[in-house]
Amino acid sequence: MRKALMWLPLLLIGLSPATWAVTPEAWKHTAYAYDARQTELATALADFAKEFGMALDMPPIPGVLDDRIRAQSPEEFLDRLGQEYHFQW
């Protein structure tokens, strides 16, 4: 009985729904570039969301972009910003 109770939390985690971001199939075949000149991170993310027809729902994160950012895909763009500014999308 004791061993069965030890496995219960792992079983419940395995049964819970995943919360990973699923990107559209078209993103895999689309490069993305953003030209930022002293642009707030929140503004850049809002521009990205608007361009792809998404809503942005996140607290403000401090940061200023000042470069042309090129990525092989929109997903890579978000990954790079997420690593640099410490957020998950």
C-alpha positions in Angstrom: 0.0 0.0 0.0 2.8 2.4 0.9 4.5 1.8 -2.5 1.3 2.5 -4.3 0.9 5.8 -2.5 4.5 6.8 -3.5 3.6 6.5 -7.2 0.3 8.4 -6.9 1.8 11.9 -7.4 3.7 10.8 -10.5 0.6 9.2 -11.9 -1.4 12.4 -11.3 1.2 14.5 -13.0 1.2 12.2 -16.0 -2.6 12.5 -16.3 -2.7 16.3 -16.1 -3.0 18.2 -19.3 0.2 19.6 -20.8 0.7 23.4 -20.9 3.2 23.7 -23.7 2.9 26.3 -26.4 1.8 24.9 -29.8 2.9 27.0 -32.7 1.1 27.1 -36.0 2.4 24.9 -38.8 3.0 27.9 -41.0 5.6 29.3 -38.5 7.9 26.4 -39.3 8.3 27.8 -42.9 8.4 31.5 -42.1 11.4 33.6 -41.2 10.9 36.6 -39.0 12.7 39.9 -38.5 12.1 42.8 -36.3 13.8 46.2 -36.6 14.0 47.7 -33.1 15.4 51.2 -32.3 15.2 51.8 -28.6 12.0 49.8 -28.5 10.5 48.6 -25.2 10.3 44.8 -25.0 6.6 45.1 -24.3 6.1 47.1 -27.5 8.1 44.6 -29.6 6.1 41.7 -28.2 2.8 43.6 -28.8 3.9 44.3 -32.4 4.7 40.6 -32.8 1.3 39.5 -31.4 -0.6 42.0 -33.6 1.3 40.9 -36.7 0.3 37.3 -36.1 -3.3 38.0 -35.0 -2.8 37.0 -31.4 -3.6 38.7 -28.1 -0.7 39.5 -25.7 -1.4 38.8 -22.0 1.6 39.2 -19.8 2.9 41.6 -17.2 5.4 44.2 -18.3 9.0 43.0 -18.5 11.7 45.6 -18.4 14.0 45.7 -21.4 14.9 47.7 -24.5 15.6 46.3 -27.9 18.0 48.2 -30.2 18.9 46.0 -33.1 17.6 44.2 -36.1 16.6 40.8 -34.8 16.5 38.0 -37.4 15.2 34.5 -36.8 14.6 31.4 -38.9 11.1 31.3 -37.5 8.7 33.3 -35.3 9.2 30.6 -32.6 13.0 31.1 -32.7 12.4 34.9 -32.3 10.3 34.3 -29.2 12.8 31.8 -27.8 15.7 34.2 -28.3 13.9 37.0 -26.5 12.7 34.7 -23.8 16.3 33.6 -23.1 17.6 37.1 -23.1 14.8 38.7 -21.0 14.0 35.6 -18.9 10.4 34.8 -19.8 8.5 31.8 -21.0 5.9 32.0 -23.7 
